[in-house]
Amino acid sequence: MSLIIKSENSLGAVIFLSGLVTAVFAFSSLQSSTSNDMLFPAVLALLLTLVSLQVVIKKNSESYDKTSRNSLRVLLIACVSAFYIYLAEAMGYYPATAVSLPLLAVILGYKKIFPVVFVTVLWLASAYLLFEKLLQISLG
């Protein structure tokens, strides 16, 4: 394995380095905090960093065949996820999820509309019943 990162894998390297920096800051803030509120984000940042390292290593191997369609798909998923965060704050959880979940399903390649709509409605109904009715927590 070579330590030289190929130019087509520079995005993976950037994700790995930013994940590593995030993990370091998360664990350093965990040590200065009196509560364990930062434990889950710190562990999650570390796991994401390790997974991105595995992707960088796999992409640097000779057997990996990179397609531009998968890269575009990843970029679209990241954009929809960022848009979802904005939508959830602006419109609330239910409308944002009703828009984003089917959009993500289409990006991932689901062609049949009925299962996508069914899963979206089922997810929203489950979230409503669990949080709004059972736990009395408003999701917006």
VEXKEDO-283635 format. One line per 5 residues: number of its first residue (from 1); their letters; for each residue x, y, z of N, C-alpha, C. Coordinates in pm, whole numbers, plus 50000, padded with zeros to 5 digits. Example, Ala and Ser with C-alpha at 12.3 -4.5 7.8 and 13.67 -1.06 7.14 Angstrom:
<pts>
1	AS	51319:49431:50780:51230:49550:50780:51320:49670:50780; 51285:49775:50708:51367:49894:50714:51290:50003:50787
</pts>
This chain:
<pts>
1	MSLII	50084:49882:50000:50000:50000:50000:50088:50124:50000; 50055:50215:49917:50130:50338:49906:50065:50446:49992; 50148:50532:50047:50094:50642:50127:50059:50763:50041; 50089:50755:49913:50055:50863:49822:49907:50852:49787; 49835:50960:49804:49692:50960:49776:49672:51004:49632
6	KSENS	49599:50925:49557:49573:50956:49417:49485:51080:49408; 49499:51153:49298:49426:51279:49284:49275:51259:49282; 49227:51146:49228:49083:51124:49225:49027:51088:49361; 49114:51067:49460:49068:51031:49594:49093:51144:49693; 49111:51265:49645:49139:51376:49735:49020:51407:49826
11	LGAVI	48898:51386:49777:48780:51409:49861:48779:51314:49980; 48813:51188:49958:48821:51092:50068:48925:51132:50170; 49037:51185:50123:49142:51229:50215:49096:51350:50296; 49024:51441:50232:48973:51558:50304:48871:51515:50409; 48784:51421:50374:48686:51371:50471:48756:51304:50588
16	FLSGL	48859:51225:50558:48933:51158:50664:48999:51259:50757; 49068:51358:50700:49138:51457:50784:49040:51541:50865; 48928:51580:50805:48831:51658:50883:48767:51572:50992; 48744:51445:50963:48692:51355:51066:48791:51335:51179; 48918:51326:51144:49022:51311:51245:49029:51434:51335
21	VTAVF	49024:51552:51275:49026:51676:51353:48902:51684:51442; 48787:51648:51388:48663:51649:51467:48671:51553:51584; 48726:51434:51560:48740:51335:51667:48834:51385:51776; 48944:51448:51736:49039:51500:51835:48973:51609:51920; 48903:51702:51855:48836:51807:51931:48724:51751:52019
26	AFSSL	48653:51652:51969:48544:51594:52048:48598:51525:52172; 48708:51449:52157:48763:51381:52274:48831:51479:52370; 48890:51588:52317:48949:51686:52408:48842:51761:52486; 48728:51789:52423:48619:51855:52496:48552:51758:52593; 48560:51629:52564:48505:51529:52655:48584:51526:52785
31	QSSTS	48715:51545:52777:48798:51544:52896:48777:51669:52981; 48746:51782:52916:48727:51905:52992:48584:51920:53044; 48493:51834:52999:48353:51843:53039:48328:51757:53163; 48234:51802:53245:48201:51725:53365:48094:51620:53337; 48016:51640:53230:47912:51542:53198:47957:51456:53080
36	NDMLF	47882:51352:53054:47914:51261:52944:47833:51292:52819; 47789:51416:52803:47709:51452:52687:47786:51441:52556; 47916:51457:52561:47997:51453:52439:48049:51314:52406; 48017:51214:52486:48070:51081:52461:48020:51023:52328; 47891:51028:52303:47837:50972:52179:47891:51044:52056
41	PAVLA	47889:51179:52050:47947:51244:51931:48096:51214:51913; 48168:51201:52023:48311:51171:52012:48334:51032:51955; 48260:50935:52004:48273:50798:51952:48227:50792:51807; 48120:50862:51775:48070:50865:51638:48173:50928:51544; 48235:51037:51586:48338:51100:51503:48456:51006:51481
46	LLLTL	48495:50934:51584:48605:50839:51570:48568:50726:51474; 48447:50672:51486:48404:50565:51396:48396:50613:51252; 48344:50732:51230:48338:50786:51095:48477:50809:51037; 48570:50850:51121:48707:50868:51076:48768:50735:51034; 48744:50631:51112:48798:50499:51077:48736:50446:50948
51	VSLQV	48606:50467:50930:48541:50422:50807:48595:50498:50687; 48614:50629:50701:48668:50707:50589:48811:50666:50558; 48888:50628:50659:49023:50578:50635:49018:50449:50555; 48924:50362:50588:48908:50238:50512:48872:50268:50367; 48788:50368:50344:48751:50406:50207:48872:50460:50132
56	VIKKN	48953:50542:50198:49073:50597:50134:49168:50484:50097; 49187:50389:50187:49277:50277:50159:49221:50192:50044; 49092:50167:50046:49031:50085:49941:49039:50155:49806; 49017:50285:49804:49024:50358:49678:49167:50364:49625; 49265:50359:49712:49403:50362:49666:49450:50227:49613
61	SESYD	49376:50121:49643:49416:49990:49592:49388:49984:49442; 49459:49898:49374:49448:49888:49229:49315:49829:49184; 49250:49751:49269:49129:49681:49228:49003:49766:49236; 49011:49886:49290:48892:49969:49306:48859:50039:49175; 48737:50025:49131:48691:50088:49007:48597:50202:49042
66	KTSRN	48645:50325:49025:48566:50441:49062:48478:50483:48946; 48351:50505:48974:48261:50554:48871:48213:50693:48909; 48194:50775:48808:48152:50913:48835:48008:50917:48885; 47929:50815:48848:47790:50813:48893:47780:50799:49045; 47863:50712:49103:47862:50696:49248:47910:50823:49317
71	SLRVL	48007:50890:49259:48055:51016:49318:47946:51121:49316; 47875:51128:49205:47765:51224:49195:47655:51189:49295; 47629:51061:49311:47527:51016:49406:47564:51058:49549; 47689:51040:49585:47735:51078:49720:47722:51229:49739; 47759:51305:49637:47747:51451:49646:47601:51494:49659
76	LIACV	47512:51431:49584:47370:51464:49594:47313:51429:49731; 47354:51316:49786:47307:51277:49920:47355:51377:50024; 47479:51423:50011:47530:51523:50105:47452:51654:50092; 47420:51693:49969:47343:51817:49948:47202:51805:50005; 47137:51691:49981:47002:51672:50034:47004:51668:50187
81	SAFYI	47108:51609:50244:47120:51604:50391:47137:51744:50449; 47221:51826:50385:47238:51964:50431:47108:52042:50414; 47039:52021:50303:46911:52086:50279:46807:52042:50380; 46812:51916:50421:46720:51862:50521:46736:51935:50654; 46858:51961:50693:46884:52032:50818:46821:52172:50812
86	YLAEA	46840:52240:50700:46781:52372:50684:46628:52363:50685; 46574:52268:50610:46429:52252:50603:46368:52218:50739; 46435:52133:50815:46383:52093:50945:46373:52212:51039; 46469:52303:51030:46463:52422:51115:46359:52521:51064; 46345:52532:50934:46253:52630:50877:46108:52584:50880
91	MGYYP	46083:52457:50846:45945:52408:50832:45904:52310:50940; 45998:52245:51004:45966:52144:51103:46006:52005:51054; 46001:51911:51145:46047:51775:51117:45962:51705:51011; 45832:51711:51025:45744:51633:50938:45749:51677:50791; 45736:51806:50759:45746:51844:50618:45886:51819:50560
96	ATAVS	45988:51844:50640:46125:51822:50591:46150:51675:50561; 46101:51588:50647:46118:51445:50625:46033:51398:50507; 45913:51453:50493:45826:51415:50382:45886:51452:50247; 45968:51556:50243:46034:51596:50119:46165:51521:50100; 46245:51512:50204:46380:51459:50192:46387:51307:50178
101	LPLLA	46304:51236:50249:46311:51089:50245:46282:51033:50106; 46176:51076:50038:46157:51026:49901:46267:51072:49805; 46316:51193:49826:46424:51243:49741:46550:51158:49756; 46583:51122:49879:46698:51034:49903:46676:50897:49842; 46554:50846:49848:46525:50715:49790:46544:50718:49638
106	VILGY	46502:50825:49574:46521:50837:49429:46669:50847:49395; 46744:50922:49473:46888:50934:49449:46956:50798:49465; 46910:50720:49561:46970:50588:49583:46927:50486:49479; 46833:50521:49393:46800:50435:49281:46667:50364:49288; 46583:50396:49384:46451:50333:49389:46365:50389:49276
111	KKIFP	46307:50301:49199:46229:50344:49083:46079:50342:49107; 46032:50252:49191:45888:50240:49216:45846:50342:49322; 45746:50421:49288:45705:50531:49374:45621:50484:49493; 45539:50381:49475:45450:50338:49583:45527:50293:49708; 45629:50207:49698:45701:50169:49820:45769:50287:49888
116	VVFVT	45818:50381:49809:45885:50498:49867:45784:50583:49945; 45669:50607:49887:45565:50685:49955:45513:50610:50077; 45495:50479:50063:45446:50397:50174:45542:50402:50293; 45672:50384:50267:45771:50387:50375:45778:50526:50437; 45767:50630:50356:45770:50766:50410:45651:50791:50502
121	VLWLA	45532:50754:50457:45412:50772:50540:45421:50687:50666; 45467:50564:50652:45482:50476:50768:45582:50533:50868; 45693:50587:50818:45795:50646:50905:45739:50767:50979; 45671:50855:50906:45617:50975:50968:45506:50942:51068; 45423:50846:51036:45317:50805:51129:45376:50742:51254
126	SAYLL	45480:50660:51238:45546:50599:51353:45611:50704:51442; 45678:50800:51379:45741:50906:51457:45637:50989:51530; 45525:51018:51463:45418:51095:51527:45360:51021:51646; 45329:50894:51627:45270:50816:51736:45367:50800:51853; 45492:50771:51821:45590:50749:51927:45621:50877:52004
131	FEKLL	45655:50983:51930:45701:51104:51998:45587:51194:52044; 45494:51223:51955:45388:51318:51989:45287:51259:52087; 45245:51137:52063:45139:51078:52145:45193:51003:52266; 45288:50914:52244:45335:50830:52353:45429:50905:52448; 45530:50971:52392:45630:51038:52476:45598:51185:52504
136	QISLG	45497:51239:52435:45457:51379:52452:45572:51476:52421; 45648:51444:52316:45759:51529:52271:45724:51580:52132; 45722:51711:52116:45686:51769:51987:45808:51771:51895; 45791:51719:51774:45898:51722:51675:45882:51840:51579; 45780:51916:51596:45762:52034:51514:45660:52014:51414
</pts>
